[in-house]
Amino acid sequence: MIKPPLFLAALALVTSAGAQPAAPAASAPAAPAEPAAIAFKTVAEAKGSLEARDGNGTIVTHPDGWVVVNEPEASAQWSFVPAGHYAHPAVVRRVIQRARGGAVSVHVKALCDAPQEACARLVTEFEGLNDRIVQSVRARSRQGSTPR
């Protein structure tokens, strides 16, 4: 099961990203492009490469063993499942995007070296978590406070 710190960390990434400039009145809001696939071949390669880039708190290890790597320039967050987790070894990369109209979308890519069924379950859990993030941002927008 995915823990609340991963939800809160992703929500913080959304709110720190800020809104895109408004689209000109004559054009429709543009939909963000789908992020590229994960370029690493294994979970271990991804973790090693991302850890080598660490700077100023980009890597957070939670007490329950989850390792989260923030990639602010890409509005991305990498979540490495802990040892003992049903989908270990695996990493989920979430890219959080804002459309010009302010709508938020969260795209999930996973690299999973566990059995296929476990990997599918992990992605499904993250997609549910992503839905909660989008709903939370929408609720904040309706309350008149634009996330920053």
N, C-alpha and C positions, 0 to 999 in steps of 0.2 A: 504494500500500500504506500502511496505517495504521502509524505508528511507535510504539514502546514508550512514549515520553513521554506520549502521549495515554491509553494504558492506565493508566499510573502516576498521572497526574493525576486520572483518573476514580476510580481505586481510593482515592486520598487523599480525594476528595470523599465517597465512601461511608463510609470509616472515620471521617471527622470529623463526619458527620451524627448519629451516636449512635443508640441504639435507642429505639423508641417505648415508652411504658409498656405493661406486660403487660395483656392483656385480662382482664376478670373471668372467673372460672372457668366461669360458666354460659353464656358466649357464645363463638361460634366466632371465630377471628381474621378481622378484616376485610381484604378485599383493597383495596389502594390504588386510587384512581380514576385513570383515564387522563388524563394531562396535556392541557391545551388545545393547539390547533394554534398554530403560529408566527404571530404577529400582524403581522409585517412582510410587505410585498409583494415586496421584492427583497433580495438578499444585501447589497448596498451600504447599503440603508436599515437593515438589522439591525446591520451592523457599525458604522455611524455612531452609531446610537442607543446601542448597548452601550458603545462607546468613550467616549461623553459621560458615562456613569455611572461611569467608572473611579474606583476608590478603593482604596487599600491593597492593591495587588497583585492586583486581580481580573483583570487582563489580562496574559497571559504569551505572549510571542512566542518560539517554539522556534527553534533554529538552522536547522532544515530548512524554516522558513517558516510552519509551522502557527501560527495565532493562537488561543489558548484564552481564553475569557472565563468566569470562574466567577461564578455567581449563587447565593451561599450560601443566601439566604432561601428560594429555590425548590428547593434541592438540585439545581440544574441546571448544566450545563456546555455552552457553545457552542464548537464547533470549526470554525474557518474554514479551508478548504483553501487551500494556498499557490498562487501563480501558477505555472503550468507543470504543475500536477496535472491528471490526466485529467478530473476533475469540477469544475474551477474555472470559474466562481465558484459556491461552495456553502458552506452552513453546516449543521452537524448539531447539534441541541439534544438533549442527553440529560438526562432527569430520573430521578434515582435515588431510589427510595422503599423504605421499610421497612414491612412489615406489622406488626401488633401482636405476632405470634409471632416476629418477628425476621427473617423471610424478606425478601430483597432482590430488587427488580425494577428493571430499567432500561428506560425507554421512550424511543424514538427518534422524533424529528420532524426532517425535513430541508426545507430551502429550497434549491433547486438551479436555477441558471440555465443549466446545461450541458445537453447532449443527454440525453434520457430514459434511454438505456442506461447512460450514465456515472453518472447519478444513482442508478439502481437498484443498480449495482455498489457505489457508495459506501455506501448504506444497508445492503447485505448485509455489507460489511466491518465496519461499526460494530456490527451485530447480533452478528457473531461475536466481536468484542471485548467486547461486553456479556456474552455467555455466559461468557467467561473471567473477567470481573469477578465475576459471581454465583458461579461455581465457587470463586474465590479466597476470597470471603467465607464460603462454606459450609465450606471447608477450615479456615479460621481458627476458625470456630465449633465444629467437631468437635474441634479441638485444645484447646478450653477457653478460648481467648482471645477475648472478645467485642470486635469492632471498636469503636473510639471515634471 
